[in-house]
Amino acid sequence: MTIQLGPLRRRDARRCAELEAILFQGDDPWPESAFRSELAAAHIFYLAARDGRTLVGYGGISRLGHQEPEYEIHTIGVDLAYQKQGLGRRLLDALLAHADQDPGPVFLEVRTDNEAAIALYHGTGFETVGLRKRYYPGSGADAFTMKRPAHGIVK
């Protein structure tokens, strides 16, 4: 298996929504229109993971602020058949490398019961900084807010 990372394209929005419906069932998964909107925004960076022509993963991060940027990871998703092979970590590392080009802290929310994702984030320098009660509207599940300090050379 050779997975290539590259830009997520507008035509990938339908496949992303299909994966979301499977991966985040019950947690208000994003529809195709949400991905199209994200891809149209200049301050948002999305990556695709492809096995040949098949989209098997995606991840997105937004840049907030002009003078002193902050970043927020919006989503990372990996097809169930490709999980536990390091692909989520590759996507996360690439999103963080993007943020490190103009360094600022990086934030994200993660379900409090998603132990695998929490371990992944801790392993890349994130710390839990808060709790958002009933953050996910579909299930009412809580989320941790996590933060990774700025890395790279601050301009």
N, CA, C and O atoms as a GROMACS GRO file, in nm:
protein
  620
    1MET      N    1   0.085  -0.118   0.000
    1MET     CA    2   0.000   0.000   0.000
    1MET      C    3   0.089   0.124   0.000
    1MET      O    4   0.173   0.142   0.088
    2THR      N    5   0.068   0.209  -0.099
    2THR     CA    6   0.139   0.335  -0.106
    2THR      C    7   0.036   0.447  -0.101
    2THR      O    8  -0.036   0.470  -0.198
    3ILE      N    9   0.030   0.516   0.010
    3ILE     CA   10  -0.064   0.625   0.028
    3ILE      C   11   0.008   0.756  -0.001
    3ILE      O   12   0.116   0.783   0.053
    4GLN      N   13  -0.051   0.836  -0.087
    4GLN     CA   14   0.005   0.967  -0.121
    4GLN      C   15  -0.079   1.077  -0.057
    4GLN      O   16  -0.202   1.071  -0.060
    5LEU      N   17  -0.012   1.177   0.000
    5LEU     CA   18  -0.080   1.295   0.051
    5LEU      C   19  -0.072   1.404  -0.053
    5LEU      O   20   0.032   1.422  -0.118
    6GLY      N   21  -0.180   1.478  -0.068
    6GLY     CA   22  -0.184   1.589  -0.163
    6GLY      C   23  -0.305   1.675  -0.133
    6GLY      O   24  -0.375   1.652  -0.034
    7PRO      N   25  -0.330   1.773  -0.216
    7PRO     CA   26  -0.441   1.864  -0.189
    7PRO      C   27  -0.577   1.795  -0.199
    7PRO      O   28  -0.599   1.711  -0.286
    8LEU      N   29  -0.666   1.831  -0.110
    8LEU     CA   30  -0.804   1.787  -0.120
    8LEU      C   31  -0.872   1.877  -0.223
    8LEU      O   32  -0.852   1.998  -0.223
    9ARG      N   33  -0.950   1.817  -0.310
    9ARG     CA   34  -1.012   1.892  -0.419
    9ARG      C   35  -1.164   1.900  -0.398
    9ARG      O   36  -1.223   1.820  -0.326
   10ARG      N   37  -1.222   1.997  -0.462
   10ARG     CA   38  -1.367   2.017  -0.453
   10ARG      C   39  -1.443   1.889  -0.488
   10ARG      O   40  -1.544   1.857  -0.424
   11ARG      N   41  -1.396   1.818  -0.586
   11ARG     CA   42  -1.466   1.696  -0.627
   11ARG      C   43  -1.456   1.585  -0.522
   11ARG      O   44  -1.525   1.483  -0.533
   12ASP      N   45  -1.371   1.602  -0.420
   12ASP     CA   46  -1.358   1.504  -0.312
   12ASP      C   47  -1.464   1.522  -0.203
   12ASP      O   48  -1.477   1.438  -0.115
   13ALA      N   49  -1.539   1.630  -0.210
   13ALA     CA   50  -1.634   1.663  -0.102
   13ALA      C   51  -1.735   1.551  -0.078
   13ALA      O   52  -1.768   1.522   0.037
   14ARG      N   53  -1.784   1.489  -0.183
   14ARG     CA   54  -1.884   1.382  -0.166
   14ARG      C   55  -1.823   1.264  -0.091
   14ARG      O   56  -1.885   1.209   0.000
   15ARG      N   57  -1.701   1.224  -0.129
   15ARG     CA   58  -1.635   1.110  -0.062
   15ARG      C   59  -1.606   1.144   0.084
   15ARG      O   60  -1.621   1.059   0.172
   16CYS      N   61  -1.565   1.268   0.111
   16CYS     CA   62  -1.541   1.309   0.250
   16CYS      C   63  -1.669   1.296   0.332
   16CYS      O   64  -1.666   1.246   0.444
   17ALA      N   65  -1.780   1.341   0.275
   17ALA     CA   66  -1.908   1.331   0.346
   17ALA      C   67  -1.946   1.185   0.370
   17ALA      O   68  -2.001   1.152   0.475
   18GLU      N   69  -1.918   1.098   0.273
   18GLU     CA   70  -1.945   0.955   0.291
   18GLU      C   71  -1.864   0.900   0.408
   18GLU      O   72  -1.917   0.827   0.493
   19LEU      N   73  -1.735   0.934   0.412
   19LEU     CA   74  -1.650   0.888   0.522
   19LEU      C   75  -1.697   0.946   0.656
   19LEU      O   76  -1.702   0.875   0.756
   20GLU      N   77  -1.731   1.074   0.657
   20GLU     CA   78  -1.780   1.139   0.779
   20GLU      C   79  -1.900   1.064   0.836
   20GLU      O   80  -1.908   1.040   0.957
   21ALA      N   81  -1.993   1.028   0.749
   21ALA     CA   82  -2.115   0.960   0.793
   21ALA      C   83  -2.083   0.828   0.862
   21ALA      O   84  -2.155   0.787   0.954
   22ILE      N   85  -1.978   0.762   0.819
   22ILE     CA   86  -1.936   0.636   0.880
   22ILE      C   87  -1.855   0.662   1.007
   22ILE      O   88  -1.880   0.601   1.111
   23LEU      N   89  -1.758   0.752   0.997
   23LEU     CA   90  -1.663   0.774   1.106
   23LEU      C   91  -1.723   0.848   1.225
   23LEU      O   92  -1.688   0.822   1.340
   24PHE      N   93  -1.813   0.941   1.197
   24PHE     CA   94  -1.866   1.028   1.303
   24PHE      C   95  -2.017   1.014   1.316
   24PHE      O   96  -2.087   1.110   1.348
   25GLN      N   97  -2.065   0.894   1.292
   25GLN     CA   98  -2.207   0.864   1.302
   25GLN      C   99  -2.259   0.904   1.439
   25GLN      O  100  -2.200   0.869   1.541
   26GLY      N  101  -2.368   0.978   1.441
   26GLY     CA  102  -2.428   1.020   1.567
   26GLY      C  103  -2.369   1.148   1.624
   26GLY      O  104  -2.422   1.201   1.721
   27ASP      N  105  -2.261   1.199   1.565
   27ASP     CA  106  -2.198   1.321   1.614
   27ASP      C  107  -2.212   1.437   1.516
   27ASP      O  108  -2.126   1.526   1.512
   28ASP      N  109  -2.318   1.438   1.437
   28ASP     CA  110  -2.343   1.546   1.342
   28ASP      C  111  -2.233   1.554   1.236
   28ASP      O  112  -2.166   1.657   1.224
   29PRO      N  113  -2.213   1.446   1.159
   29PRO     CA  114  -2.109   1.446   1.056
   29PRO      C  115  -2.134   1.554   0.952
   29PRO      O  116  -2.248   1.590   0.923
   30TRP      N  117  -2.025   1.605   0.897
   30TRP     CA  118  -2.035   1.713   0.798
   30TRP      C  119  -2.093   1.661   0.668
   30TRP      O  120  -2.057   1.553   0.621
   31PRO      N  121  -2.184   1.739   0.608
   31PRO     CA  122  -2.235   1.703   0.476
   31PRO      C  123  -2.139   1.750   0.366
   31PRO      O  124  -2.042   1.822   0.393
   32GLU      N  125  -2.166   1.709   0.245
   32GLU     CA  126  -2.085   1.749   0.131
   32GLU      C  127  -2.073   1.901   0.122
   32GLU      O  128  -1.965   1.953   0.092
   33SER      N  129  -2.181   1.973   0.147
   33SER     CA  130  -2.180   2.119   0.137
   33SER      C  131  -2.083   2.183   0.236
   33SER      O  132  -2.023   2.286   0.205
   34ALA      N  133  -2.066   2.123   0.352
   34ALA     CA  134  -1.971   2.177   0.451
   34ALA      C  135  -1.828   2.166   0.399
   34ALA      O  136  -1.749   2.258   0.415
   35PHE      N  137  -1.797   2.054   0.337
   35PHE     CA  138  -1.662   2.039   0.280
   35PHE      C  139  -1.640   2.136   0.165
   35PHE      O  140  -1.532   2.193   0.152
   36ARG      N  141  -1.740   2.154   0.082
   36ARG     CA  142  -1.727   2.250  -0.028
   36ARG      C  143  -1.702   2.391   0.025
   36ARG      O  144  -1.621   2.465  -0.030
   37SER      N  145  -1.773   2.427   0.130
   37SER     CA  146  -1.755   2.558   0.191
   37SER      C  147  -1.614   2.573   0.250
   37SER      O  148  -1.549   2.676   0.233
   38GLU      N  149  -1.568   2.472   0.318
   38GLU     CA  150  -1.434   2.473   0.376
   38GLU      C  151  -1.328   2.491   0.267
   38GLU      O  152  -1.235   2.570   0.282
   39LEU      N  153  -1.343   2.417   0.158
   39LEU     CA  154  -1.244   2.421   0.050
   39LEU      C  155  -1.243   2.555  -0.022
   39LEU      O  156  -1.143   2.591  -0.085
   40ALA      N  157  -1.352   2.630  -0.013
   40ALA     CA  158  -1.359   2.760  -0.079
   40ALA      C  159  -1.294   2.871   0.003
   40ALA      O  160  -1.268   2.979  -0.050
   41ALA      N  161  -1.266   2.847   0.129
   41ALA     CA  162  -1.210   2.950   0.218
   41ALA      C  163  -1.059   2.957   0.204
   41ALA      O  164  -0.990   2.855   0.209
   42ALA      N  165  -1.007   3.077   0.185
   42ALA     CA  166  -0.864   3.097   0.162
   42ALA      C  167  -0.779   3.065   0.286
   42ALA      O  168  -0.662   3.031   0.271
   43HIS      N  169  -0.834   3.076   0.404
   43HIS     CA  170  -0.756   3.058   0.528
   43HIS      C  171  -0.758   2.913   0.578
   43HIS      O  172  -0.708   2.884   0.686
   44ILE      N  173  -0.816   2.822   0.499
   44ILE     CA  174  -0.826   2.683   0.540
   44ILE      C  175  -0.744   2.596   0.445
   44ILE      O  176  -0.749   2.612   0.323
   45PHE      N  177  -0.667   2.503   0.504
   45PHE     CA  178  -0.579   2.414   0.429
   45PHE      C  179  -0.626   2.271   0.450
   45PHE      O  180  -0.640   2.225   0.563
   46TYR      N  181  -0.652   2.201   0.340
   46TYR     CA  182  -0.697   2.062   0.347
   46TYR      C  183  -0.605   1.971   0.270
   46TYR      O  184  -0.551   2.007   0.165
   47LEU      N  185  -0.586   1.852   0.324
   47LEU     CA  186  -0.507   1.746   0.260
   47LEU      C  187  -0.594   1.624   0.236
   47LEU      O  188  -0.688   1.596   0.310
   48ALA      N  189  -0.559   1.552   0.130
   48ALA     CA  190  -0.621   1.425   0.099
   48ALA      C  191  -0.516   1.316   0.110
   48ALA      O  192  -0.400   1.338   0.078
   49ALA      N  193  -0.557   1.200   0.154
   49ALA     CA  194  -0.474   1.079   0.151
   49ALA      C  195  -0.539   0.987   0.049
   49ALA      O  196  -0.658   0.954   0.060
   50ARG      N  197  -0.461   0.944  -0.050
   50ARG     CA  198  -0.515   0.862  -0.157
   50ARG      C  199  -0.436   0.732  -0.172
   50ARG      O  200  -0.313   0.730  -0.165
   51ASP      N  201  -0.511   0.626  -0.191
   51ASP     CA  202  -0.455   0.497  -0.229
   51ASP      C  203  -0.491   0.484  -0.378
   51ASP      O  204  -0.602   0.444  -0.413
   52GLY      N  205  -0.396   0.516  -0.463
   52GLY     CA  206  -0.426   0.526  -0.605
   52GLY      C  207  -0.519   0.645  -0.627
   52GLY      O  208  -0.485   0.758  -0.593
   53ARG      N  209  -0.634   0.618  -0.681
   53ARG     CA  210  -0.733   0.724  -0.704
   53ARG      C  211  -0.837   0.733  -0.594
   53ARG      O  212  -0.923   0.821  -0.597
   54THR      N  213  -0.831   0.643  -0.498
   54THR     CA  214  -0.933   0.637  -0.394
   54THR      C  215  -0.895   0.724  -0.275
   54THR      O  216  -0.787   0.708  -0.218
   55LEU      N  217  -0.983   0.814  -0.238
   55LEU     CA  218  -0.964   0.898  -0.120
   55LEU      C  219  -0.989   0.811   0.003
   55LEU      O  220  -1.098   0.758   0.021
   56VAL      N  221  -0.886   0.797   0.089
   56VAL     CA  222  -0.898   0.712   0.207
   56VAL      C  223  -0.878   0.791   0.337
   56VAL      O  224  -0.889   0.735   0.447
   57GLY      N  225  -0.850   0.920   0.324
   57GLY     CA  226  -0.834   1.004   0.443
   57GLY      C  227  -0.828   1.149   0.405
   57GLY      O  228  -0.805   1.185   0.290
   58TYR      N  229  -0.851   1.233   0.504
   58TYR     CA  230  -0.850   1.378   0.482
   58TYR      C  231  -0.824   1.448   0.615
   58TYR      O  232  -0.844   1.391   0.722
   59GLY      N  233  -0.780   1.571   0.605
   59GLY     CA  234  -0.759   1.651   0.725
   59GLY      C  235  -0.758   1.798   0.688
   59GLY      O  236  -0.713   1.835   0.580
   60GLY      N  237  -0.806   1.881   0.780
   60GLY     CA  238  -0.809   2.024   0.753
   60GLY      C  239  -0.773   2.108   0.874
   60GLY      O  240  -0.801   2.071   0.988
   61ILE      N  241  -0.710   2.222   0.846
   61ILE     CA  242  -0.668   2.315   0.950
   61ILE      C  243  -0.695   2.457   0.901
   61ILE      O  244  -0.677   2.487   0.783
   62SER      N  245  -0.739   2.544   0.991
   62SER     CA  246  -0.762   2.683   0.953
   62SER      C  247  -0.666   2.774   1.028
   62SER      O  248  -0.624   2.746   1.141
   63ARG      N  249  -0.632   2.883   0.961
   63ARG     CA  250  -0.547   2.987   1.020
   63ARG      C  251  -0.638   3.098   1.066
   63ARG      O  252  -0.719   3.149   0.988
   64LEU      N  253  -0.626   3.137   1.191
   64LEU     CA  254  -0.706   3.244   1.249
   64LEU      C  255  -0.614   3.358   1.289
   64LEU      O  256  -0.507   3.335   1.344
   65GLY      N  257  -0.655   3.479   1.264
   65GLY     CA  258  -0.575   3.595   1.302
   65GLY      C  259  -0.475   3.634   1.195
   65GLY      O  260  -0.436   3.553   1.111
   66HIS      N  261  -0.433   3.759   1.199
   66HIS     CA  262  -0.340   3.810   1.098
   66HIS      C  263  -0.202   3.835   1.156
   66HIS      O  264  -0.103   3.783   1.103
   67GLN      N  265  -0.191   3.912   1.262
   67GLN     CA  266  -0.062   3.947   1.318
   67GLN      C  267   0.001   3.831   1.394
   67GLN      O  268   0.117   3.797   1.370
   68GLU      N  269  -0.073   3.772   1.483
   68GLU     CA  270  -0.025   3.659   1.562
   68GLU      C  271  -0.121   3.543   1.538
   68GLU      O  272  -0.224   3.532   1.605
   69PRO      N  273  -0.088   3.456   1.444
   69PRO     CA  274  -0.184   3.353   1.405
   69PRO      C  275  -0.206   3.247   1.512
   69PRO      O  276  -0.120   3.219   1.595
   70GLU      N  277  -0.324   3.191   1.506
   70GLU     CA  278  -0.359   3.070   1.578
   70GLU      C  279  -0.416   2.976   1.473
   70GLU      O  280  -0.463   3.021   1.368
   71TYR      N  281  -0.412   2.849   1.501
   71TYR     CA  282  -0.464   2.749   1.408
   71TYR      C  283  -0.563   2.660   1.480
   71TYR      O  284  -0.556   2.641   1.601
   72GLU      N  285  -0.656   2.607   1.402
   72GLU     CA  286  -0.753   2.513   1.457
   72GLU      C  287  -0.768   2.397   1.360
   72GLU      O  288  -0.800   2.415   1.242
   73ILE      N  289  -0.744   2.278   1.410
   73ILE     CA  290  -0.766   2.159   1.329
   73ILE      C  291  -0.917   2.135   1.327
   73ILE      O  292  -0.980   2.118   1.432
   74HIS      N  293  -0.972   2.134   1.207
   74HIS     CA  294  -1.116   2.116   1.193
   74HIS      C  295  -1.156   1.969   1.193
   74HIS      O  296  -1.255   1.932   1.255
   75THR      N  297  -1.079   1.887   1.123
   75THR     CA  298  -1.116   1.747   1.115
   75THR      C  299  -1.001   1.664   1.061
   75THR      O  300  -0.918   1.712   0.984
   76ILE      N  301  -0.998   1.540   1.103
   76ILE     CA  302  -0.911   1.438   1.044
   76ILE      C  303  -0.995   1.312   1.039
   76ILE      O  304  -1.056   1.272   1.138
   77GLY      N  305  -0.999   1.250   0.922
   77GLY     CA  306  -1.075   1.127   0.907
   77GLY      C  307  -0.999   1.027   0.823
   77GLY      O  308  -0.936   1.063   0.724
   78VAL      N  309  -1.004   0.902   0.864
   78VAL     CA  310  -0.936   0.794   0.791
   78VAL      C  311  -1.035   0.678   0.774
   78VAL      O  312  -1.097   0.633   0.870
   79ASP      N  313  -1.049   0.632   0.650
   79ASP     CA  314  -1.132   0.517   0.617
   79ASP      C  315  -1.102   0.404   0.715
   79ASP      O  316  -0.986   0.378   0.747
   80LEU      N  317  -1.206   0.337   0.763
   80LEU     CA  318  -1.188   0.230   0.862
   80LEU      C  319  -1.090   0.123   0.816
   80LEU      O  320  -1.015   0.069   0.898
   81ALA      N  321  -1.089   0.093   0.688
   81ALA     CA  322  -0.999  -0.010   0.635
   81ALA      C  323  -0.852   0.032   0.638
   81ALA      O  324  -0.763  -0.051   0.620
   82TYR      N  325  -0.825   0.161   0.660
   82TYR     CA  326  -0.688   0.213   0.659
   82TYR      C  327  -0.644   0.262   0.797
   82TYR      O  328  -0.534   0.316   0.811
   83GLN      N  329  -0.727   0.243   0.897
   83GLN     CA  330  -0.691   0.288   1.031
   83GLN      C  331  -0.587   0.195   1.093
   83GLN      O  332  -0.570   0.081   1.051
   84LYS      N  333  -0.519   0.247   1.194
   84LYS     CA  334  -0.416   0.174   1.270
   84LYS      C  335  -0.294   0.140   1.185
   84LYS      O  336  -0.225   0.041   1.209
   85GLN      N  337  -0.268   0.224   1.083
   85GLN     CA  338  -0.152   0.206   0.997
   85GLN      C  339  -0.068   0.334   0.991
   85GLN      O  340   0.022   0.345   0.908
   86GLY      N  341  -0.097   0.430   1.080
   86GLY     CA  342  -0.018   0.554   1.085
   86GLY      C  343  -0.065   0.664   0.994
   86GLY      O  344  -0.001   0.769   0.986
   87LEU      N  345  -0.176   0.644   0.924
   87LEU     CA  346  -0.222   0.745   0.830
   87LEU      C  347  -0.276   0.870   0.900
   87LEU      O  348  -0.253   0.981   0.853
   88GLY      N  349  -0.346   0.852   1.010
   88GLY     CA  350  -0.393   0.968   1.087
   88GLY      C  351  -0.275   1.051   1.135
   88GLY      O  352  -0.281   1.174   1.132
   89ARG      N  353  -0.170   0.986   1.178
   89ARG     CA  354  -0.050   1.056   1.224
   89ARG      C  355   0.015   1.132   1.108
   89ARG      O  356   0.059   1.245   1.125
   90ARG      N  357   0.022   1.070   0.990
   90ARG     CA  358   0.080   1.137   0.874
   90ARG      C  359   0.000   1.262   0.838
   90ARG      O  360   0.058   1.367   0.809
   91LEU      N  361  -0.132   1.252   0.840
   91LEU     CA  362  -0.216   1.368   0.811
   91LEU      C  363  -0.194   1.478   0.916
   91LEU      O  364  -0.178   1.595   0.882
   92LEU      N  365  -0.195   1.438   1.044
   92LEU     CA  366  -0.174   1.535   1.151
   92LEU      C  367  -0.038   1.602   1.138
   92LEU      O  368  -0.028   1.724   1.148
   93ASP      N  369   0.067   1.524   1.115
   93ASP     CA  370   0.201   1.581   1.100
   93ASP      C  371   0.207   1.682   0.985
   93ASP      O  372   0.270   1.787   0.997
   94ALA      N  373   0.140   1.651   0.874
   94ALA     CA  374   0.140   1.742   0.760
   94ALA      C  375   0.062   1.870   0.791
   94ALA      O  376   0.103   1.979   0.749
   95LEU      N  377  -0.048   1.860   0.864
   95LEU     CA  378  -0.123   1.980   0.903
   95LEU      C  379  -0.041   2.066   0.998
   95LEU      O  380  -0.040   2.189   0.987
   96LEU      N  381   0.028   2.002   1.092
   96LEU     CA  382   0.112   2.077   1.186
   96LEU      C  383   0.230   2.142   1.114
   96LEU      O  384   0.268   2.254   1.148
   97ALA      N  385   0.287   2.074   1.017
   97ALA     CA  386   0.397   2.133   0.939
   97ALA      C  387   0.348   2.257   0.865
   97ALA      O  388   0.422   2.355   0.852
   98HIS      N  389   0.226   2.253   0.817
   98HIS     CA  390   0.167   2.370   0.751
   98HIS      C  391   0.157   2.486   0.852
   98HIS      O  392   0.193   2.599   0.820
   99ALA      N  393   0.109   2.458   0.971
   99ALA     CA  394   0.096   2.561   1.074
   99ALA      C  395   0.233   2.615   1.115
   99ALA      O  396   0.245   2.733   1.147
  100ASP      N  397   0.334   2.532   1.114
  100ASP     CA  398   0.467   2.573   1.158
  100ASP      C  399   0.537   2.668   1.060
  100ASP      O  400   0.640   2.726   1.093
  101GLN      N  401   0.482   2.684   0.941
  101GLN     CA  402   0.540   2.778   0.844
  101GLN      C  403   0.522   2.922   0.888
  101GLN      O  404   0.603   3.008   0.854
  102ASP      N  405   0.418   2.950   0.962
  102ASP     CA  406   0.392   3.083   1.020
  102ASP      C  407   0.340   3.055   1.160
  102ASP      O  408   0.219   3.061   1.185
  103PRO      N  409   0.430   3.024   1.252
  103PRO     CA  410   0.393   2.959   1.378
  103PRO      C  411   0.293   3.033   1.465
  103PRO      O  412   0.295   3.155   1.479
  104GLY      N  413   0.208   2.954   1.520
  104GLY     CA  414   0.113   2.997   1.620
  104GLY      C  415   0.063   2.873   1.691
  104GLY      O  416   0.086   2.762   1.643
  105PRO      N  417  -0.004   2.888   1.804
  105PRO     CA  418  -0.057   2.772   1.873
  105PRO      C  419  -0.165   2.704   1.788
  105PRO      O  420  -0.231   2.768   1.706
  106VAL      N  421  -0.180   2.574   1.808
  106VAL     CA  422  -0.279   2.495   1.735
  106VAL      C  423  -0.378   2.438   1.836
  106VAL      O  424  -0.339   2.381   1.938
  107PHE      N  425  -0.505   2.454   1.806
  107PHE     CA  426  -0.612   2.405   1.893
  107PHE      C  427  -0.694   2.299   1.820
  107PHE      O  428  -0.692   2.291   1.697
  108LEU      N  429  -0.765   2.218   1.896
  108LEU     CA  430  -0.860   2.121   1.840
  108LEU      C  431  -0.954   2.076   1.950
  108LEU      O  432  -0.928   2.097   2.069
  109GLU      N  433  -1.064   2.014   1.909
  109GLU     CA  434  -1.156   1.949   2.001
  109GLU      C  435  -1.159   1.802   1.966
  109GLU      O  436  -1.151   1.764   1.849
  110VAL      N  437  -1.171   1.719   2.069
  110VAL     CA  438  -1.176   1.573   2.050
  110VAL      C  439  -1.270   1.515   2.155
  110VAL      O  440  -1.271   1.558   2.271
  111ARG      N  441  -1.349   1.417   2.113
  111ARG     CA  442  -1.439   1.351   2.209
  111ARG      C  443  -1.359   1.298   2.327
  111ARG      O  444  -1.249   1.245   2.310
  112THR      N  445  -1.414   1.314   2.444
  112THR     CA  446  -1.344   1.270   2.565
  112THR      C  447  -1.326   1.120   2.572
  112THR      O  448  -1.242   1.071   2.646
  113ASP      N  449  -1.405   1.045   2.495
  113ASP     CA  450  -1.393   0.900   2.497
  113ASP      C  451  -1.313   0.845   2.378
  113ASP      O  452  -1.306   0.724   2.359
  114ASN      N  453  -1.254   0.932   2.298
  114ASN     CA  454  -1.175   0.888   2.182
  114ASN      C  455  -1.029   0.872   2.224
  114ASN      O  456  -0.945   0.957   2.196
  115GLU      N  457  -1.002   0.763   2.292
  115GLU     CA  458  -0.870   0.742   2.352
  115GLU      C  459  -0.758   0.736   2.248
  115GLU      O  460  -0.648   0.786   2.273
  116ALA      N  461  -0.785   0.676   2.133
  116ALA     CA  462  -0.681   0.666   2.030
  116ALA      C  463  -0.642   0.805   1.978
  116ALA      O  464  -0.524   0.834   1.962
  117ALA      N  465  -0.741   0.889   1.953
  117ALA     CA  466  -0.711   1.025   1.904
  117ALA      C  467  -0.642   1.107   2.012
  117ALA      O  468  -0.547   1.181   1.982
  118ILE      N  469  -0.686   1.096   2.135
  118ILE     CA  470  -0.624   1.171   2.244
  118ILE      C  471  -0.477   1.130   2.257
  118ILE      O  472  -0.391   1.216   2.276
  119ALA      N  473  -0.448   1.002   2.249
  119ALA     CA  474  -0.310   0.956   2.257
  119ALA      C  475  -0.228   1.009   2.140
  119ALA      O  476  -0.113   1.050   2.158
  120LEU      N  477  -0.286   1.010   2.022
  120LEU     CA  478  -0.218   1.065   1.905
  120LEU      C  479  -0.184   1.212   1.928
  120LEU      O  480  -0.072   1.255   1.902
  121TYR      N  481  -0.280   1.288   1.975
  121TYR     CA  482  -0.257   1.432   1.997
  121TYR      C  483  -0.154   1.457   2.107
  121TYR      O  484  -0.068   1.543   2.093
  122HIS      N  485  -0.163   1.381   2.216
  122HIS     CA  486  -0.061   1.396   2.321
  122HIS      C  487   0.078   1.365   2.266
  122HIS      O  488   0.176   1.431   2.302
  123GLY      N  489   0.088   1.266   2.179
  123GLY     CA  490   0.215   1.226   2.121
  123GLY      C  491   0.276   1.330   2.028
  123GLY      O  492   0.393   1.321   1.992
  124THR      N  493   0.196   1.429   1.988
  124THR     CA  494   0.248   1.535   1.901
  124THR      C  495   0.253   1.670   1.973
  124THR      O  496   0.261   1.775   1.909
  125GLY      N  497   0.249   1.666   2.106
  125GLY     CA  498   0.270   1.788   2.183
  125GLY      C  499   0.146   1.862   2.228
  125GLY      O  500   0.157   1.972   2.282
  126PHE      N  501   0.028   1.806   2.207
  126PHE     CA  502  -0.095   1.872   2.254
  126PHE      C  503  -0.116   1.843   2.401
  126PHE      O  504  -0.081   1.737   2.452
  127GLU      N  505  -0.176   1.941   2.469
  127GLU     CA  506  -0.215   1.926   2.608
  127GLU      C  507  -0.362   1.959   2.619
  127GLU      O  508  -0.414   2.042   2.545
  128THR      N  509  -0.430   1.892   2.711
  128THR     CA  510  -0.571   1.923   2.736
  128THR      C  511  -0.579   2.053   2.814
  128THR      O  512  -0.517   2.068   2.919
  129VAL      N  513  -0.658   2.148   2.761
  129VAL     CA  514  -0.669   2.279   2.825
  129VAL      C  515  -0.811   2.314   2.866
  129VAL      O  516  -0.834   2.417   2.930
  130GLY      N  517  -0.907   2.230   2.830
  130GLY     CA  518  -1.045   2.261   2.867
  130GLY      C  519  -1.139   2.146   2.835
  130GLY      O  520  -1.101   2.047   2.772
  131LEU      N  521  -1.261   2.163   2.878
  131LEU     CA  522  -1.367   2.065   2.855
  131LEU      C  523  -1.488   2.139   2.802
  131LEU      O  524  -1.531   2.239   2.860
  132ARG      N  525  -1.544   2.091   2.693
  132ARG     CA  526  -1.667   2.147   2.637
  132ARG      C  527  -1.778   2.045   2.656
  132ARG      O  528  -1.782   1.940   2.591
  133LYS      N  529  -1.869   2.077   2.747
  133LYS     CA  530  -1.981   1.988   2.777
  133LYS      C  531  -2.077   1.985   2.659
  133LYS      O  532  -2.108   2.089   2.599
  134ARG      N  533  -2.123   1.864   2.626
  134ARG     CA  534  -2.222   1.843   2.519
  134ARG      C  535  -2.181   1.914   2.390
  134ARG      O  536  -2.265   1.974   2.323
  135TYR      N  537  -2.054   1.906   2.355
  135TYR     CA  538  -1.999   1.975   2.237
  135TYR      C  539  -2.057   1.921   2.106
  135TYR      O  540  -2.082   1.997   2.013
  136TYR      N  541  -2.077   1.791   2.099
  136TYR     CA  542  -2.126   1.729   1.976
  136TYR      C  543  -2.278   1.725   1.979
  136TYR      O  544  -2.338   1.653   2.060
  137PRO      N  545  -2.343   1.803   1.891
  137PRO     CA  546  -2.488   1.816   1.898
  137PRO      C  547  -2.565   1.687   1.874
  137PRO      O  548  -2.671   1.667   1.934
  138GLY      N  549  -2.515   1.600   1.789
  138GLY     CA  550  -2.588   1.477   1.759
  138GLY      C  551  -2.598   1.384   1.878
  138GLY      O  552  -2.706   1.334   1.909
  139SER      N  553  -2.486   1.359   1.943
  139SER     CA  554  -2.480   1.262   2.054
  139SER      C  555  -2.482   1.329   2.191
  139SER      O  556  -2.514   1.264   2.291
  140GLY      N  557  -2.449   1.456   2.196
  140GLY     CA  558  -2.437   1.522   2.325
  140GLY      C  559  -2.308   1.490   2.398
  140GLY      O  560  -2.293   1.522   2.516
  141ALA      N  561  -2.214   1.427   2.328
  141ALA     CA  562  -2.087   1.388   2.390
  141ALA      C  563  -2.003   1.512   2.422
  141ALA      O  564  -2.012   1.615   2.355
  142ASP      N  565  -1.923   1.499   2.526
  142ASP     CA  566  -1.831   1.605   2.566
  142ASP      C  567  -1.704   1.600   2.481
  142ASP      O  568  -1.672   1.498   2.420
  143ALA      N  569  -1.632   1.712   2.479
  143ALA     CA  570  -1.506   1.719   2.406
  143ALA      C  571  -1.401   1.789   2.491
  143ALA      O  572  -1.431   1.882   2.566
  144PHE      N  573  -1.279   1.741   2.479
  144PHE     CA  574  -1.166   1.814   2.535
  144PHE      C  575  -1.122   1.917   2.432
  144PHE      O  576  -1.122   1.890   2.312
  145THR      N  577  -1.083   2.034   2.480
  145THR     CA  578  -1.011   2.129   2.397
  145THR      C  579  -0.865   2.104   2.425
  145THR      O  580  -0.822   2.098   2.540
  146MET      N  581  -0.787   2.090   2.317
  146MET     CA  582  -0.644   2.062   2.331
  146MET      C  583  -0.566   2.171   2.258
  146MET      O  584  -0.615   2.231   2.161
  147LYS      N  585  -0.444   2.195   2.305
  147LYS     CA  586  -0.360   2.299   2.248
  147LYS      C  587  -0.217   2.249   2.235
  147LYS      O  588  -0.164   2.182   2.323
  148ARG      N  589  -0.156   2.283   2.122
  148ARG     CA  590  -0.014   2.260   2.102
  148ARG      C  591   0.050   2.399   2.086
  148ARG      O  592   0.006   2.477   2.002
  149PRO      N  593   0.152   2.431   2.166
  149PRO     CA  594   0.217   2.562   2.154
  149PRO      C  595   0.277   2.580   2.014
  149PRO      O  596   0.297   2.482   1.942
  150ALA      N  597   0.306   2.703   1.979
  150ALA     CA  598   0.368   2.734   1.850
  150ALA      C  599   0.501   2.663   1.839
  150ALA      O  600   0.578   2.656   1.936
  151HIS      N  601   0.528   2.608   1.720
  151HIS     CA  602   0.656   2.545   1.686
  151HIS      C  603   0.713   2.619   1.569
  151HIS      O  604   0.642   2.697   1.504
  152GLY      N  605   0.838   2.596   1.539
  152GLY     CA  606   0.899   2.663   1.425
  152GLY      C  607   0.958   2.797   1.465
  152GLY      O  608   0.971   2.828   1.584
  153ILE      N  609   0.993   2.874   1.367
  153ILE     CA  610   1.054   3.004   1.390
  153ILE      C  611   0.948   3.113   1.382
  153ILE      O  612   0.887   3.134   1.277
  154VAL      N  613   0.926   3.181   1.493
  154VAL     CA  614   0.827   3.289   1.496
  154VAL      C  615   0.888   3.410   1.427
  154VAL      O  616   0.999   3.453   1.458
  155LYS      N  617   0.812   3.463   1.331
  155LYS     CA  618   0.861   3.576   1.251
  155LYS      C  619   0.844   3.707   1.324
  155LYS      O  620   0.880   3.812   1.270
   0.00000   0.00000   0.00000
